[in-house]
Amino acid sequence: MPIFVKLLLASALFIFSTTVASAQLVVKEKPEVPAAFAKRDLPAPGACCLLTKPSWVVKDGAYTYLPAREVKKRPGFRYVPGKWKKVKGGWLYVGDKWVEA
């Protein structure tokens, strides 16, 4: 396969994945944390990992709860937890991310 075609396919895949990853959903009310996770004890983070805060993702047109989880630390970056943001028409969840330290 010619290099031009490979580059074109790679670019299209990147654009598609970026668009899907940045899906936004405005809701009138912030969703409730599922009862099973409301009072859960969390483990202490390990030396190579950190414990994220619980977050939300859009799945099948609705917000789905993601409990706290361990993720590998990224040298030179710091973790910024997601948060709910008040917008016109309701609430929008701005997901967690890594930013350069």
Secondary structure, 3 states (H helix, E strand, C coil): CCHHHHHHHHHHHHHHHHHHHCCCCEECCCCCCCHHHHCCCCCCCCCCEEECCCEEEEECCEEEEECCCEEECCCCEEEECCEEEEECCEEEEECCEEEEC
